[in-house]
Amino acid sequence: MPIVSEASPSHCYDIKSADLPLVALLLKTSDIAAVSQALSQQLSESPGFFDNDPLVIDVTGLSVDLEASTLDLANLLNTLREQGLVPLAIKGAHKELLAMAQGIGLVDASDARIRRSVPVAEPSALVPTVVESGPLGAMVIDKPLRSGQQVYAKGRDLVVMAMVNPGAEVIADGSIHIYGTLRGKAIAGARGNTQAMIFAQSMEPELISIAGIYRTSENPLPSEVLGLPAQVCLQSGADGDKLLVTPLKP
């Protein structure tokens, strides 16, 4: 026989606010087949990049005259789930589209704050961005990284206390700090954080990238930073975004 507690509901649970790091998908087309193809192509080089990450579908980039019937949300949700994403909410939907989205389990995220990023390739059907949330502590690696090794700091900064050898790859959604020599690849702001930076005690990279903007060793660094303590940030200008590499002052 079940026992019924006479305690007040406040003794059974607490309701509190919470921060949840989310990925946002800024749609630029209602062609779901094009979105699926673009996602598959983008993630083909990094299988498993998304690991059941919660996601907001942002439709503010679509025409306000878009009819709900022209956006196959159910198909879009299936496409996103196949890529390891968990769609939870929609942002920027008008009344009819919002009603359809809520009917298949999405919630209204019109108030969500989303960091925008500049797409690397203009034809892309989507732009990955990041919803602002509370910061996580940095991931710390205290051993050298050998060729073929990859480290990904999801939703946070990455600190490497040793060398990143050629052929190794370090990735972070935030900034990357290397207290040694960077000779491999460093990819900061992996999900669109344009404020991310890369720091290294000796800057000799195969590749550096911030929010999708990259530079390879085929374009050599100038002598004032090559092999020396340096930092990398994203600089915006009339000609678009580019990586700015400057010496680290003592």
C-alpha positions in Angstrom: 0.0 0.0 0.0 1.5 3.4 -1.0 2.3 5.8 1.7 1.2 9.4 1.1 3.4 12.1 2.7 1.6 14.9 4.5 4.6 17.2 4.0 4.0 20.4 2.1 5.2 20.5 -1.6 8.1 22.7 -0.7 9.6 19.9 1.3 9.6 17.6 -1.8 11.5 19.7 -4.3 13.0 23.1 -5.1 12.6 25.1 -8.3 15.7 27.1 -9.2 17.0 28.8 -12.3 19.8 27.1 -14.2 22.3 27.8 -16.9 22.5 25.4 -19.8 25.1 25.7 -22.6 23.2 25.5 -25.9 24.2 25.4 -29.6 22.1 27.6 -31.9 21.4 26.9 -35.6 20.9 30.1 -37.6 18.8 29.0 -40.6 19.4 30.9 -43.9 17.2 28.7 -46.0 14.0 26.7 -45.7 15.5 24.0 -47.9 16.0 21.3 -45.4 17.8 19.1 -48.0 20.4 21.9 -48.4 20.8 22.2 -44.6 21.3 18.4 -44.3 23.9 18.4 -47.1 25.7 21.4 -45.5 25.7 19.9 -42.1 27.0 16.5 -43.3 29.8 18.2 -45.3 30.8 20.4 -42.4 30.9 17.6 -39.9 32.5 15.0 -42.1 36.0 16.0 -41.0 35.0 16.0 -37.3 32.7 13.0 -36.8 31.1 13.0 -33.3 31.7 16.8 -32.9 28.2 17.1 -31.5 27.4 14.8 -28.6 23.7 15.1 -27.9 24.2 18.9 -27.5 20.9 20.8 -26.8 20.1 23.2 -29.7 18.0 26.2 -30.5 16.7 26.7 -34.0 17.0 30.4 -34.9 14.7 31.4 -37.8 15.3 35.1 -37.6 17.4 35.0 -40.7 14.4 33.7 -42.8 11.8 35.9 -44.5 9.1 37.1 -42.2 6.6 36.2 -45.0 7.7 32.5 -44.8 4.7 30.3 -44.5 4.8 27.7 -41.8 3.9 25.0 -44.3 7.1 25.7 -46.3 9.5 24.9 -43.4 9.5 21.1 -42.8 10.3 21.3 -39.1 9.8 17.6 -38.5 12.3 16.7 -41.2 14.7 19.4 -39.8 14.5 17.8 -36.4 15.3 14.4 -37.8 18.3 15.8 -39.7 19.7 17.5 -36.6 19.2 14.4 -34.4 21.1 12.3 -37.0 24.1 14.7 -36.5 24.1 14.3 -32.7 22.0 17.4 -31.8 19.0 17.6 -29.6 16.6 20.3 -30.8 14.8 21.9 -27.8 13.6 25.3 -28.8 12.9 27.8 -31.6 13.7 31.5 -31.8 12.2 34.2 -34.0 9.1 32.2 -35.1 5.9 34.0 -36.0 2.6 32.9 -34.6 1.8 30.2 -37.1 5.3 28.7 -37.2 5.6 28.9 -33.4 2.3 27.0 -33.0 3.6 24.3 -35.4 7.0 24.1 -33.5 5.3 23.8 -30.1 3.1 21.1 -31.6 6.2 18.9 -32.1 7.7 19.6 -28.8 9.8 22.8 -29.2 9.6 25.7 -26.8 9.7 29.4 -27.5 13.2 30.8 -27.1 12.5 34.3 -28.4 14.4 35.8 -25.5 17.6 33.7 -26.0 20.8 35.8 -26.5 22.9 34.4 -29.3 26.4 35.3 -30.2 26.6 35.8 -34.0 29.6 34.7 -36.0 30.7 35.5 -39.6 30.4 32.6 -42.0 33.6 31.4 -43.6 31.8 30.4 -46.8 28.9 32.5 -48.0 27.0 29.7 -49.7 26.6 27.8 -46.5 23.0 27.1 -45.6 23.6 27.5 -41.9 25.9 29.3 -39.4 26.7 27.6 -36.1 26.6 30.0 -33.1 26.6 29.8 -29.4 23.9 30.7 -26.8 25.4 32.7 -23.9 25.5 30.9 -20.6 27.5 30.6 -17.4 31.2 29.9 -17.9 32.8 26.5 -17.2 36.2 26.0 -15.7 39.1 25.5 -18.2 40.2 22.1 -19.3 43.8 21.5 -18.4 46.2 19.2 -20.2 49.6 18.7 -18.5 51.3 16.3 -21.0 52.7 17.0 -24.5 50.3 16.1 -27.4 51.8 13.9 -30.0 50.9 13.7 -33.7 47.4 12.3 -34.3 46.1 13.3 -30.8 43.2 15.6 -30.6 41.8 17.4 -27.5 38.5 19.3 -27.5 37.4 21.6 -24.6 33.7 21.6 -25.1 32.0 24.8 -23.9 35.1 26.2 -22.2 38.7 27.3 -22.5 41.6 24.9 -23.0 45.0 25.2 -21.1 47.9 23.1 -22.4 50.9 23.0 -20.1 53.3 21.4 -22.6 54.1 21.2 -26.3 51.5 20.6 -29.1 53.6 18.7 -31.6 53.1 18.7 -35.4 50.0 16.6 -36.3 48.3 17.2 -33.0 45.1 19.3 -32.7 43.7 21.3 -29.9 40.1 22.6 -30.1 38.1 24.8 -27.7 34.8 26.6 -27.7 36.6 29.3 -25.8 40.2 30.4 -25.8 43.4 28.3 -26.0 46.4 28.9 -23.8 49.6 26.9 -24.6 52.4 27.2 -22.1 54.8 25.6 -24.5 55.4 25.4 -28.2 52.5 25.3 -30.6 53.5 23.3 -33.7 50.2 21.6 -34.5 46.7 23.0 -35.0 44.9 25.3 -32.6 41.2 25.9 -33.2 39.6 28.4 -30.8 36.0 29.6 -30.8 35.1 26.4 -32.5 31.3 27.1 -32.3 31.4 30.7 -33.3 32.8 32.6 -30.3 34.5 35.5 -32.1 35.9 36.8 -28.7 38.1 33.7 -28.3 41.9 34.0 -28.5 44.9 31.7 -28.9 48.1 32.2 -26.7 51.3 30.3 -27.0 54.8 30.6 -25.5 56.2 29.7 -28.9 54.0 30.3 -31.9 54.9 27.8 -34.8 51.5 26.5 -35.8 50.5 24.3 -38.7 47.1 26.0 -38.5 45.4 28.6 -36.3 41.7 29.3 -36.4 39.2 31.4 -34.5 35.4 31.2 -35.2 36.0 29.6 -38.6 38.6 32.1 -39.8 41.9 30.3 -40.3 45.5 30.7 -41.3 47.9 27.8 -42.2 51.7 27.5 -42.3 51.5 28.0 -46.1 51.1 31.7 -45.2 54.1 32.0 -42.9 53.9 34.2 -39.8 56.1 37.3 -39.7 59.5 37.0 -37.9 58.4 39.2 -35.0 56.0 36.4 -33.8 57.2 33.2 -35.4 58.7 30.9 -32.7 58.1 33.6 -30.1 55.5 34.2 -27.4 52.4 35.5 -29.3 48.6 35.8 -29.2 46.0 35.5 -31.9 42.6 37.3 -32.0 39.9 38.0 -34.6 40.0 41.4 -36.1 37.0 42.8 -38.0 37.4 45.4 -40.7 36.0 46.8 -44.0 37.4 43.7 -45.8 35.9 41.3 -43.4 37.4 39.3 -40.5 41.0 38.2 -40.3 43.4 36.8 -37.7 45.7 39.2 -36.0 48.9 37.7 -34.6 50.8 39.9 -32.2 53.8 39.4 -29.8 53.0 38.7 -26.1 54.5 41.5 -24.0 56.6 40.3 -21.0 
